[in-house]
Amino acid sequence: MIPAWVTPAHETTAVMVAVGAACAVPGVFLVLRKMVLIADAMSHVLLLGIVLAYLLANDATSAWLYVGATASGVLTVALVEMLQRTKRLKEDAAISLVFPALFSIGVILSTLYLRNTHLDADRVLLGSVELAFLDRFTIQGIDCGPRSFVVLSICFLGMLAFAIAFYKELKLSTFDAGLATTLGFAPAILHYALMTSVSLTTVAAFDAVGPVLVLAFFAVPPLAARLLTNRLSRMLIFSVAFAIIGAIGGTQLAFQLDLNIAGTVAGVLGVMFAFVWVLAPERGQIANVWREYQQRRRFRETMLAMHLHRHEGTLSEPEESLAAGLHLHLNWTEAETAATVERAIRHNLIARSGEFLRLTETGRNRVAEMLNTLP
């Protein structure tokens, strides 16, 4: 029984959260297996399965439509992999062949046999989550909420149970399919079980949010999570969290500004990813810039130490180790040389001996380490 205080806006937000959570779990494995675009292909090829199932059942409310749509998604994966196995096409090229072919067949069949069917382009692309609360799921007269919310919640729980039950097997087959085969984990069966789950989730989410947001939920939260962690368990948690935050934030923003909900949620997910891409502690752009800056400074310190090492005990040692003219020998500016010398002294790589610079034991160890890495 739905409480009286629950409004259509609350139910719409709940549907969007269910969509995000349901897509975020399998999306992690799609990202790690580099198969994200297969979700986009599935979401469009569903039309073929729906049309064929409708022609057989002649009932727009038949459960066979879901079966047909799911089967078309699995067929897409099978055909893409069949083309890949020829070793002449990469995955993106195979998808670009299979996806338009199956989608066009669906369009042709619907044009030939379903001439009186009206296809709303906006709904096909962006879904109609604003109207999801009108389609209710009832059990013996008890209102359980929007049908999309119930179905997608079941999809989320099913995907979560599947990921937990086969966590080790999925992890191993994702990162090392060869080893998984050797250990008898049957990665092919796991792969098609995962793809079937992805297809089921895509079918369930398609009517509510359309293919654009389905792909966004499959890709963006897992990609953002990947920037924050290397551990699969944490990646699953972060992915679901990003999807839920994006769903709630995007839906509320859409209501406030009177915008299309699916498009706004996709935009919010993009903004969230941009923040993570810039600010992630280890893989963000700021961290990368800082790391490169630190590497350049360390490289200069090492080059200074190698320069002094190379001229130790030679006739040119006094001239080459003289602090005042060092920039001429290293071909650096005076400011760069002075800053590098001060850092090297602080890090105990070199020491001053009057007007000259001398290597310390730490500096000699750094040079030896550098020379050992050279081919």
N, C-alpha and C positions, 0 to 999 in steps of 0.2 A: 504494500500500500504506500503510495507516494504522499509525503506530508503536504499539508496545505500551503506551507510557506515556500515550497519549491516552485520556481517560476520557469517558463520556457527558456529564459536566458541561462538559468542554472542547468537545465537539462541539456541545452546545446553545448555548454562548456563541458559537461560530463561526457557527452558523446565525443567531443574533440579530444579529451584526455584519454578516453578509451582507445581511440584511433591511434594516437601518438604512442601510447604504451604498447599496444599490440604490434605496431610496426617497428618499434625501436629494438625489441629483442632479436628478431631475425635479421634486422638491419645490421647488427653488429657482425654477424657471420658473413653477410653479403659484402660488407666493407673489407673485412679481413681476407675474404676469398677473391676480392677485386671483381665482384659480380653485381655491383649496384645497378648498372644499366639494365640488367635482366628484369628488375622489378618494373622499370618503365615499360619495357616491351610487354611484360605480362599484363600490365594495367590497360594497355590498348588492345591486345589480342583477345581480351575477355569477350569482346563483341562477337567474335566468331563462335565461341563456345555457347554464348547466350542464344544466338540466332539458331544454331543447329539444334540445341535443346528445345527451343520454342517450337521449331518445325516438327520435332518428334512428339512433344507433349501437348502442343497446341493450347498451352495454359501459361499466361504470363506470371502467375503466382506459384507455379510448380517448383518444387525443390530441385527438380532436374536441371533448372537453369543454373543453379549454383554448382551442381556437379559438372555441367558442361563448361562453365566458365573456369572452374578449377582445372579441369582436364586440358583446356586450351593453354593454360599457363604452364602446366607440366610438359605439354607437347612443344611449346616454345623452347623450354630448356633443353629437351631431348634433341631437337633439330639444331639448335645452336652448338651443342656439344658434338653432334655428329659431323657438322661442318668443321669444327675445330680439330677433330681427330684426323682430318685429311692432311693436317700440317701445312696447308696452303692458305689458311685464313686465320686471323686472330679473332679474339672474342668480339671486339667492337665491329669488325667487318661482318662476322657471322650474324650478329644481332641486326645489323643494318640490312641484311638480306631477308632474314626470317620475319622480323617484326612487320615491315611494310607488306610483305607477301600475305601473311595470315590476316593482317588487319584489312587489307584491300579485299580479300575473299569474304570477310565478314560484311563489309560495306556492300559488296556486289550482291550477296545473298539477301541482305536486308532490303536492298533496292528492288530485287526481283520478286521476292515472296512476301515482303512486308511493306507494300507500297503505301499503306494508310498509316504507317507508324510515324509519329512525329519525334524527331531527335533534337533536343534542345542543346545547342552547341555549348552554352554557358554551363549547363548542368553536367554535360559530358566532361568538360575540362575541369570545372571547379566544384562539382557536386552541388548538393542542396542541403548542407548541414543546418541551415536556418529553419528548414521544414522538418527536420528529423524528429522533433518532438511530437509531430502529428501522427506518425506511424507507431502505435503502441504495441507492446508485448504483454499479453494477458494470459493468466493461467487460472482457469475456472472462475473467470470474471474478476480476478484480482489484477489490478494494473501494476506491472513491474517496471514501468518506465519505457522510454523510447526503444524500439526494436534494435536500432543500430547500437545503442549502448550495451544492451544485453548480449548481443551477438559478438561484439568486439571485445567485451569483457571476458567472455568465454574464450575467444581467440587468444587474448593476452595470457590468461591463466593456463591455457593449453600449451602455448609457446614457452611459457616460463617453466611448466612442468617438464616439457620435452628437453629444454636446455639444462635443467637441473639433473634429470634422470640420465642423460647421455653427455654430461659435461666433459668428462675425460675423453670420450670418444670423439665428440665434436671438436674439442680443442686439438687433439692429435691429428685428426683428419684435415683440419683447417690449415695447420702449420706444416705438416709432413705426411701427406697422403701415402707416400711410399712406405714409411715406417708403420703407419696404421694398417696397411695391407699385410705387411710382414707379421704383425702381431695379431692378425685375424679379426680386425675391427670392422671389416666390410665397409670401407669409406663410400663406395658407390651407393649402397643402400642408405647410409646416413645422408648422403648428398641429396638423393631423390626424396627422402623423407623431409629434409629441410626445405627443398624446393616446393614440395607439395604444401607444406605449412605456409610458406611465403605466398603461394598461389591462393590458398584459402583466405589468408589475411587480406590479400589484395582484393579478392572478390568481396569480402565483407566490408572493406573500407571504401571501395570504389563508389558505391551508390551514395554514400554520405558526403565524401569530400572530393571525389574525382581523382584522376591520375596525377595531377600536378602535386597536390599535397601528399598523396600516397608516396610518391617518389621522395618528396622533401622529408617525410618522417622516416623513410627507410634509410636515407643517406645522411642528413645533416646531424641529427643527435649522435649517431655512432662516430661520425667523423670528428665532431667536437670532442667526444669522449676519448678518441684515439690520441688527440693532442695532449691529453692530461695524464694518461696512464699507459703502461705496457701490459698490465695484468688484465686477463680476460674477464675475471669476476668483477673487478672494479669498472671495467669498460661497460659491462652490461648494466650495472647500477647507474653509472653516470649517464648512459644513453637514455635510459627510461626517465631519469630525473630531468634531463634537458628537454625531452619530448613533452613531459607533463608541464614544465614551466613555460615552454613555448606555446603549448595549447591553451593554457589558462591566460597567459599574458596577451597572446594574439587575439583570442576570442573577446576578452574584455575590452581591448583597444578597438576592435571592430565595432562592438556595441556602442562605445563612447563616440566614435567618429562616423558611425553609420556607413561602414565599409563592408565589402565582401569578406566573410569570415575566413574562408579557405585561403584566399590571397593574402589577407593580413597575417594569418598564422604563419604562412610560408615566409613572408617578409620578416617577421619577428625571429623565426628560426635562423634566417640568414644573418640578421644583426647579431644574434647570440653567437653564431659561429665566428663572425668577424671579431667579436670581442675576445673569444677564446684564442683565435688564430694570432691575434696581436699580443695578448697578455698571458698566455699559458706559461707556467714557470720554466719549463725546460725546452719546449718546442715552439713557443710563441715567437713572433717576429722581434719583439724587444729583446727577449732572451738570446735569440740568434745574433742580433746586432751586437749585443754586449759580449757574447762569446767570441765573435770574430774580432772585436776590438781587443779583448784580452789576449787572444791568440797572436794578433799582430804585435802587441807589446812584448809578449814572451819571445816571439820570433826575433825581434830586434835585440833583446837581451842575450839570446843565444848566439846571434851573429856577432855581437860585440865580444862575447866570451871566446868564440872560435877565432876571431881576429887576433886577440891577444895570445891565444894558445899557439896559433900558427907562427907567430913571430918571436915566441920565447926562445932565447938562446941563439938568435940570429944576429947578424951584423946590423940589421935595420931595427932591432928591438927598441932602442931608446926613442927613435923617431916615431915608430908605429904605435907605441904605448903612451906617447905624450898626450895628456888630456886636452891641451889647447888646440892641437891640430888634428885631432882624431876624426873630425867630420870630413876632412879632405880625403882621408884614406877609405872611409866607409861610404863616401858619396851621399851623405845625409846632410840635412840642414843643421846649422849650429844648434837650433832649438831642439830638434829631434834628438841630436846626439847628447845634448846636456840632460834632457829628460830621461833618456835611456840609461845614461851613466848613473844618474841618481837612483833610478829604480833598481839597477843591477847592484849598486852598493847596499840599498835597503834589503835586497833579497840575499845578500851575502855571497854574490857571485864574483864580485871584484872588490878590491880595496885600493885606497889611495896610498901612494908612497911618494910623498912630496908632490911634484908636478906629474908624476907618472902613475899609471894604473897597473895593478897586478892581479892575476887570477887567485882566487881563494880555492880551498879544497872543494867546496861546494860547486864553484865554477868549473873546476876540472871534471868533477863528476857529471855535470850537465853536458860538457863537451863530449865526454866519453860516451854518454848515453846517446847523444846526437849522432856521433860517428858510427856507433853500433847499428843504428837504424838505416844507415845509408847502404845501398846495394854494393 
